[in-house]
Amino acid sequence: MTTVFRNARLLDPASGLDAPGGVLVEGKRIAAAGAGLFADAAGLPEGVAVVDCQGACLAPGLVDLRARIGEPGEEHKETIETASIAAAAGGVTALAMLPTTQPPVDSVHGLEFVARRARTAQRTKIFPYACLTRGAAGEQITEMGLLAESGAIAFTDGNHAVADSLVMLRALSYATAFDLLICQHPEDPRLAAAGVMNEGEVSTRLGLPGIPREAEAILIERDLRLVARTGARYHIAHVSTADAVALVRRAKADGLKVTCDTSPPYFALTEMDVTDYRTFAKLSPPLRNEMDRRAIVDGLADGTIDAIASDHDPQDTDSKRQPFASAAIGGAGLETLLPVALDLYHNGHLSLLDVIGRMTAAPARILRLELGTLAPGAPADLIVFDPDRPWRIDADTLVGKSRNSPFDRRLTSGKVLRTVVDGRTVHLAESP
Amino acid sequence: MDTTTGFPHRHLLGIEGLSPADITWLLDRADGYVDQNRRRDKRTALLRGRTVMNLFFEASTRTSASFELAAKRLGADTINMPVAASSVKKGESLIDTATTLNAMHPDALIIRHPDAGAAHLLSQKVQAHVINAGDGAHEHPTQALLDALTLRRRLGRIAELDVAICGDVAHSRVARSNILLLQAMGAYVRVVAPPTLLPAAIERMGVEVFHDMKAGIAGADVVMILRLQLERMHGSFVPSTREYFHFFGLHDVALAAAKSDVVIMHPGPMNRGTEIDSGIADDTNRSVILDQVELGVAVRMAVLDALLGETELEMEAAP
């Protein structure tokens, strides 16, 4: 089966291409892509399906560095199937799935189960992480070599930081034998233990226990020293503070093999969104202040922050409708990833190509996936989107199983019109 | 809505959001109830036929008794629901209980809960008027109102008073409500505590911060001592109660630094010998601690009156 996508604004961050053009898809792969391709509708080969993009943007499908899925163990919040529907609606054609399920993915048979289930997802490609330590308890490292052989894309304890410095040193050191990627949740668990939101004037006024901002920088500083010693591949998940951005910027200048990401809440929201005890804005790390938010934007603009991940974390209504301190942590993020990230473009902080690059070429490079590119021969994972179509996010109309969006009622610009995985259209937006 | 009389709020969730006029209205109304409470027949029929539920997810003796008396003296039917936080998983029971109780058509729900924001959450789920009797470390508005009434009756005013709030401000809803109310009414507020018992950025609430008890209370008109909430101490906030009393307790040595006519307050229950010397607490020339308890009933009557009394009809007539 051959499909032609024409009359599009091609965005291919991997090659720096941003020009009118088209893409030729043969079977599951891209056969050709380029500026001016199929500009003339008359010259199309015969017997091919034609998608006229009507001037909309055509880019590689989004590669999500981090999403939590409720399966196994919390299927009432999200299953692999419902997550793939949400992913397709959000233009996410590949996602790395956190191992902090119930039970956690910390063994070869657990990984094989998840990988088998993931292959049933029709609408997105799911790559499982494995736990860095058994049970994500931070004490004993997992069988990292065997897990990698079985398909673990990288190693992380999800939203649990490895607190023990010796365990982290050994994990980083051991990982170098197999050239594995380790992904850390940067938060000193003891400093953060009692807190439920960012510490500061807002937490004081709300009477909520705060998480000091230093919790993030302290763990990153420690890890960077261990990375310098071991030379391990190290990735920092969801940086949220100005201090963290400064640390990563310096580490990169020093030549360390460190990458990091953030997620839309940290450049689009602040702790002020928690006032009125809004539990949908209870996230980990917590929403920070305006100074931090600006530093995250700057870090994205200058490339210190490599990627933008959805940080998708589905929670059902019952676990969110609680007093703030007791409410579950996390926000649904797959469907809102692109439109909220496009704020960075609309506000003039990043070019459109760079915003897309943070969600395609960059995460693919970090995870070493042959995705996130329009290069001939690459899998035909594509999105067609209109960066200017207004969309008022309405949690009640999200298609995922849990609708705990911290962006409920936010007015955004940008909508995914079509999502294509391996040449197959898996999502088609209704006409406006 | 009629703005010349009454109280333009559906719930009392905190001092935040109340105007000086609202506060004055409540204090004026409470003054009248002080007299009623000293009469032989203390009961009126203002709230006859109304149902007031006490919903306490935290142990409390004086506040729940004070609210119950206040409702009874206004003629309402009252029921106490001592919901032990330990017996049910926090939060789940709050929503479940709220939904259940709502079906019984209470007119007012008085809630105390260990989590900040619990009263806000409840107010979104029920038709009844919600009165916050303390939510976590957030607010305890009726305590601040009764403290204000005590001061106004004793010193004739609140504006421009110099008030030192001493002790465990970090875990204290009483401190937050008092800071908000006293500042709204034009008082000057300082806080005196070791840094470990002060919440982050407390100076952003417009208070002056002291870590030295003598300096902190010198020149103050009022010294408000907070309970050292030992049950909330998850870490080592202070090394020992002995050291705490020595440096931050109100004893004769510290008190020598204060004005001779300083007014001493404590929201209770007191840890004698931990945050306040027993003799000072019982010195009725300076301590108004029992006045606070007495006026607490009057203030809670005023709050019930404000939310459930005659003004409610006007509120409900508004679109």
Interface residues (C-beta under 8 A of the other chain):
Chain A: A194 E199 G200 E201 S203 T204 R205 L206 G207 L208 P209 G210 P212 D276 Y277 D318 R321 Q322 P323 F324 A325 S326 A327
Chain B: E16 K90 G91 E92 L94 I95 H113 D115 A116 G117 A118 H120 L121 D135 G136 A137 H138 E139 R173 R176 P199 A200 A201 I202 R204 M205 H234 G235
